[in-house]
Amino acid sequence: MTAGKNIWTQVDHYAEASLLPADPAMDAVLERNRASGLPAIDVSPLQGKFLDLVVRMCGARRVLEIGTLGGYSTIWMARALPAGGTVVTLELEERHAAVANQNFATAGVSDRVDLRVGLALSSLEKLGEEEAGPFDLIFIDADKPNNERYLIWAMRLARPGTVIICDNVIRDGAVIEAESRDASVQGARDVFSFFGSRGKLEATALQTVGEKGYDGFAMAIVGEG
C-alpha cells in the first residue's frame, strides 16, 4: 500500500463516495471558487460534513465563522441550522465575499447568512457593540497569527456550552517547534496555550490527514464560571 498523501487522498475519496450523497450545489460552489482564483484552502467535503454534524449535535441556532473565503464551510453549517438560525461570517477580501454571496445563492442559504466584510477584529468589535452574542458555535479559520485575538473575542461572544473550533493547528507537525519563526505556527501554538490555560474551557485536539494534507483542529466547550 502506498504511504503518504496519495493514500490519504484515496481514503478521503473513498469515504466521501461511501458517506456523502451527490451534491451538485456544493460541487458548483467549489468550481466557482476555483474559477474565481480563490486559494484552494476550503475545508474538505468530509470536514464540511463534520461541521454540519457539530451544528446539529450542539443544537446551534447562531454560528459565528471567522474566515469565509468562498463560503464553502459557511454553507455546510448554514444548511444544518434549524429554521430561523443564522451564520454570521467574517471575510477580509471583498472579492472573496462577492464569490461567497454567489455561492450562498447557489446553495439556497442566503437568508441564513450574515456576511460581514472587513478586518475580522473590527467586525468582532462591531458584533460586541451590537451585543450580537452569545453564539452557540464559533469556527475560527482565518489568518493564524491573530488566533489569540480571535479567541479572546470568541470568549466574549460565547456562553456556557458554546463550542469553539480552531482549524489548521497542526501545521504539518510544525506546531511542536517552539522556536519556529513562522507566524502561522506561532498562531497555532497560541491556540493550545489559550485553551490549556483557561479553567473554564474543556478542550481537545485531533490530528487529521487527507486530501488537505497533514493538519488538525482544536476544539473546546465553554464551561461555567
N, C-alpha and C positions, 0 to 999 in steps of 0.2 A: 504493500500500500504506500502510495506517495505521501510523504510528510509535508507539513508546512502549509502555506497559504492556499495551494492548489486544492488540497483535501478539505481545508476549512470552507472554501467556496463551494465545493461539490456538496458538502454536507448541508450547508445553508440552502442550496438549491433543492436538495432532496427534501429537507424539512419544509420549505416553502410549498413545494408541489404536494406534499402529503397533508399539510395542515391548513394552508391558506387557500380559500376558493379564488377562482379567477376574479380579477378586479380591474376591469378596463379603465375605470376612472382614475385609479391610483397609477396605473401604467401610463396614462396620459399625463399625469402630474410629473412623473419622473422624466418623461420625454420632453415636456415643456421646459423643465429645469435644465436638461442637457442642451436643448436647442437654444436656450437663452444664455448659455455660457456661465451658468451658476457653478460654483465649486461643487464637486461631486462628494459632498460630505453629509448628505442626508443620512438619517438612520436607515438601517436595512429594513426590508419588509417584516422580518421576524421581530426586530426591535420595535418597529411601529406597532405590531400586534401586542407586544409586551406592554407598551404604554396604554393601548386600548384596554387591556385586561386590568392594569393598575387603576385606571379611571373607574372601571366597574367595581373592582374589589373594594376600593375605599369609598364608594358611593359619592364620588366627586360631582359637584354641581358647578363649582368655579375653579378653573385651572389657570395658572399663570405660567407662561412659557417665556424664557429669556433666550432669544435667538430663534428667529423664524426661518431664515433663508427662503426657500421656495414654498414653505408651508406644508411639507410632506408629513412631518411629525405632528404638526398642528391638526391636520385633517384626521389622523388616526385618533387623536384624543377627542376632537370635536364630535366625531361620529359615535363615540362611546358615551357621550353625555346624555342624560335624560332630557326630556322636553324642558325648555327654559334654561338649560345650562349654557355656560359661556367659557370660552378660552380667550384670555387676554394675552396677546403675544407681542413681543417687542423685537423690532428689527431696525438695525442701523441704516442700511442702504435702501434708498428709495427705489432703485432698480430691482432689488430683490423683492421689496414689498409689492411692487407692481405685478411681478410674476406671481407672487403668493396670492394676491387678490384674484387673479385669473384662475388660479388653481382652486381657490375656495369656491368659486362659482362652478367650476367643472365638477367638483365633488359634492355640490349642493349643501355646503355648510356655512355660507356667507353670513347667515343670520345667527350663527353660533360663535362667530369670531369677532373679536375687537382687536384689530391690528393697529399698533402704535409705532410710528416711525421716528427715529432719532436716537440719540445716545441712550443706551439702556438705563444708565444710572439716573439720567434726567427723567426718563419715563417712570422709573421706580419712585423717584421723589414726587412726581405728579400723582401717582397712584396713592402714595402716602397722604398727600394733601387732600385727595378726594375721599380718603378713608375707604378705599376700594376693597380692602381685605375684610374678613380673612378669606384666603384661598384654601381649598381642600387638597390640592396637588400643585406643586411647583416644580417645573422641569427646567433645569439650567443647562444650556448647551450653546454658549456664546463664547466670546473671547476669554481664554482661560486665565490670563493674568489678573482679570477682575473678579475671579471666583469668590474671593473672600468678601469683597464689597457686595456682590450679589447675594451671598449667603446672609450677610447682615440684614439686608433688605428683606430677604425671604423670611427671616425670623420675625421681623416687624409686621409682615403681611400674613403671618400664619396664625394658627390656633392650636390648642392641644388636639392632636390627632392628624394634623396636616402632614402629608408625605412630601419629602423633598428629595429629588433625584438629580444628581450631577453626572453628566456624561463625559466620556473621554478622560478618565482619571488615571489610567494605567500607562498610557503613552509608550506602547511597545516595551513596557517594563522599566522605562527610564524614571518612573516615579520614585524608585528607591535611591536615586542618585542625589543625595543631599547637596552636593556641590555643583549640580548642573547649572549652567548659565542660560539654559533655555527657559524663557519666561513662562511658557506653557507648562513645562514640567513643574516649575515652582508653583504655578497656579493649581496644578493637580495636587501637589503636596499640601497646599493651603486648605483644600477640601478635607483631607484627612485630619489635619491639625484642628480645623474648626469643628468637625463632627466629633472628634475624640476628646475635645476639651470642654464641651458643654454638657453638663449633667442632665439637662432636660431633653437631650437628644439620644435616642437609641438608634445605632447605625450599623451598617454592614457595607461590604464592597464585594463585587463579583468581577472576576476577570472574564473577558469574552474573546473568542476567536470566531472568524467567519469572513464573509466577503468584504467586511470593513477592516480586516486585519486583526491585530492583537491590541486589545484595549480593555475597557471595562467601565463600570459605573459604580458610584457610591450612592447609597440611599439611607434616609433617616426618617424617623417619625418623631414628631414633636410631642413631648410629654407635658405634664402639668408642672406648674411652678415657674 
